Amino acid sequence: MLVICPHQDDAFISLGGFLVGCHSRGEKIRIVDIFSLSSFTKQGFGDMRAITRTRKEEEKRACAMVGVVPVFLDFKESVLRGYHMEDDVLTYPSEFDPSIDKDTPAEVAERLALMVKEDPKEPVLAPLAVGDHVDHVVARMAVERLIEAGSIETVVFYEDLPYASSSPVPEDIITRYALEPVLFTIDLQKKISFVEIYSSQPVHEWLDRIVSASKKYTNDDVSHERLWAGKGSGWR
């Protein structure tokens, strides 16, 4: 499967439990990070080169544990493209600005298309952009371009954490692609061990939200991650 991620930590924050399960079953996983040029850490903003290097090293460490070498597309994250972000870990650009990103979805789609062509039958996992973080929205828009072009045979959307702990899924996307939820039981402690690898980021401020999200889908104490697949697709 090809997992499309806005940033270096999104795969394991949103899908860590699912990916660990896939790896344990010997399934092939590819991870691509779109906006991998970064200037933000839990200490605030800093030097892009140094922070990007740190974040890529964190991603490589986590990915190596599931047998993956991540691909970095090296687009600039939102604040480096001209969006404003408060120096606050819970505040992020959430309104798509065409004056900044008029061509970005098409440029991202062009790069992703090259990866999809390597295995056209490979399922593609893409962000729903829950919470409307603009980088997640652009990533989803790029994937939608590939869907419209008929380049992707199977697409499955995942819920973006930590935002999905408190924000609803985008009903327009659920309706547009006739999606239905698919729940996966996960090892929450194992997932947390992956999330903690990203120590340059404020992950400890997100952990409560990640844990609460894993418990919200059922009435028992079992932890889950929720993905969305096309109705009748038979995926999983």
C-alpha positions in Angstrom: 0.0 0.0 0.0 1.1 3.6 -0.6 0.5 5.8 2.4 0.3 9.5 1.4 1.2 11.8 4.3 1.3 15.6 4.6 4.2 15.6 7.1 6.8 13.3 8.5 4.8 12.3 11.5 1.3 11.9 10.1 1.5 8.2 9.1 2.2 7.0 12.6 0.1 9.5 14.5 -2.9 8.7 12.4 -2.2 5.1 11.3 0.5 3.7 13.6 -1.5 0.9 14.9 -2.8 -0.2 11.5 0.7 0.0 9.9 2.2 -2.1 12.7 -0.5 -4.7 12.0 0.2 -4.6 8.3 4.0 -5.1 8.9 3.4 -8.0 11.2 1.4 -9.7 8.4 4.2 -9.1 5.9 2.4 -6.6 3.8 4.3 -4.2 1.7 4.1 -0.6 2.8 5.3 2.6 1.1 5.2 6.0 2.8 5.6 9.3 1.1 5.8 12.7 2.9 4.7 15.7 0.9 5.5 18.8 2.9 8.8 17.6 4.3 10.6 20.9 4.4 9.8 22.1 7.9 10.7 25.0 10.3 8.5 24.1 13.3 9.3 22.2 16.5 7.8 22.1 20.0 10.2 25.0 20.8 8.7 27.1 18.0 10.1 28.2 14.7 13.7 27.8 13.7 16.2 27.0 10.9 14.6 25.1 8.1 17.6 23.0 7.2 18.3 21.9 10.8 14.7 21.2 11.6 14.0 19.4 8.3 17.1 17.2 9.0 15.9 16.3 12.5 12.3 15.6 11.3 13.5 13.3 8.5 15.7 11.4 10.9 12.8 10.8 13.2 10.7 9.6 10.2 13.4 7.3 9.0 13.7 5.7 12.5 10.0 5.1 12.8 9.7 3.8 9.2 12.6 1.4 9.6 10.7 -0.3 12.4 8.1 -1.4 9.8 10.6 -2.1 7.1 10.0 1.2 5.1 12.3 3.7 3.6 10.2 6.9 3.4 10.1 9.1 0.3 10.3 12.9 0.9 8.8 15.1 -1.8 10.3 18.2 -0.2 7.5 20.7 -0.7 7.5 23.5 1.9 5.1 23.2 4.7 2.4 25.9 5.0 4.2 28.5 7.0 7.1 28.4 4.6 4.7 28.9 1.7 3.3 32.1 3.2 0.6 31.0 5.6 0.5 32.5 9.1 0.7 30.3 12.2 0.7 31.4 15.8 3.6 30.1 17.9 1.1 27.7 19.4 1.1 23.9 18.9 -2.7 23.8 18.6 -3.1 26.6 16.1 -2.5 25.9 12.4 -3.5 27.4 9.0 -6.9 26.0 8.2 -8.1 28.0 5.2 -6.9 27.2 1.7 -5.6 30.3 0.1 -5.5 30.2 -3.7 -3.2 33.2 -3.9 -0.6 31.0 -2.2 -1.5 27.5 -3.3 -3.1 28.0 -6.7 -0.8 25.5 -8.4 0.3 23.4 -5.4 -2.4 20.6 -5.6 -1.5 20.0 -9.3 2.2 20.1 -8.6 1.8 17.6 -5.7 -0.5 15.4 -7.9 2.1 15.3 -10.6 4.8 14.0 -8.2 2.4 11.5 -6.6 1.3 10.2 -10.0 4.9 9.0 -10.6 4.7 6.9 -7.4 1.3 5.5 -8.2 2.4 4.4 -11.7 5.0 2.1 -10.0 2.1 -0.2 -9.0 -1.3 1.0 -10.3 -3.1 -1.7 -8.4 -1.6 -0.8 -5.1 -4.2 0.6 -2.6 -3.6 4.3 -1.8 -4.2 5.6 1.7 -4.8 9.3 1.8 -5.7 11.9 4.5 -9.4 13.0 4.9 -8.1 16.4 6.0 -10.1 16.2 9.2 -9.6 19.5 11.0 -8.8 21.3 7.7 -5.1 21.8 8.3 -4.2 23.4 4.9 -1.3 21.0 4.2 -3.7 18.1 4.7 -6.3 19.7 2.5 -3.8 20.2 -0.3 -2.6 16.6 0.0 -6.3 15.4 -0.3 -6.9 17.7 -3.2 -3.9 16.2 -5.0 -5.2 12.7 -4.4 -8.6 13.7 -5.7 -7.0 14.9 -8.9 -5.5 11.4 -9.4 -8.9 9.8 -8.6 -10.6 12.0 -11.2 -7.9 11.1 -13.7 -8.5 7.4 -13.1 -4.9 6.9 -11.9 -5.9 5.2 -8.6 -7.7 1.9 -8.6 -8.3 1.7 -4.8 -8.2 4.7 -2.5 -8.8 4.5 1.3 -9.0 7.6 3.4 -7.7 7.9 7.0 -8.7 10.2 9.8 -6.1 12.8 10.6 -4.9 12.8 14.2 -4.7 14.5 16.6 -7.4 16.7 14.9 -9.9 13.8 14.5 -10.2 13.6 18.3 -12.4 16.7 18.3 -13.3 17.6 14.6 -15.9 15.8 12.5 -15.0 13.9 9.3 -15.8 16.0 6.1 -19.2 14.8 5.1 -18.8 16.1 1.6 -15.9 13.8 1.0 -17.7 10.8 2.6 -20.6 11.4 0.2 -18.6 12.2 -2.9 -16.8 8.9 -2.8 -19.5 6.8 -1.1 -17.3 5.9 1.8 -18.0 3.7 4.7 -16.0 3.3 7.9 -13.7 0.4 8.5 -12.5 -0.1 12.1 -9.1 -1.7 13.0 -8.3 -2.9 16.5 -4.8 -1.6 17.4 -2.2 -2.1 20.1 -2.3 1.4 21.6 0.9 1.2 23.6 2.8 0.1 20.5 1.4 3.0 18.6 2.4 5.4 21.4 5.9 4.1 21.2 6.1 5.1 17.6 4.5 8.5 18.2 7.1 9.2 20.8 9.9 8.9 18.3 8.9 12.3 17.0 10.3 14.1 20.0 11.0 17.3 18.1 7.3 17.8 17.9 4.8 18.4 20.7 3.6 14.8 20.7 3.1 14.7 24.5 0.6 17.5 24.2 -1.2 15.4 21.6 -1.1 12.0 23.4 -4.3 12.5 25.3 -6.1 13.4 22.1 -4.7 10.4 20.3 -5.7 8.1 23.1 -9.2 9.5 23.4 -9.7 9.2 19.6 -8.8 5.5 19.8 -11.5 4.9 22.4 -14.4 6.8 20.8 -15.6 4.3 18.2 -17.0 1.6 20.4 -18.4 1.3 23.9 -15.7 -1.0 25.2 -12.1 -0.3 26.2 -10.6 -1.6 23.0 -8.5 0.8 20.9 -9.2 1.4 17.2 -8.2 3.4 14.2 -10.9 4.2 11.7 -10.4 4.3 7.9 -12.9 5.0 5.2 -13.3 2.8 2.1 -15.7 2.8 -0.8 -19.0 1.0 -0.2 -18.9 -2.5 -1.6 -15.2 -2.2 -2.3 -14.4 -5.3 -0.2 -11.3 -3.6 1.1 -10.2 -5.5 4.1 
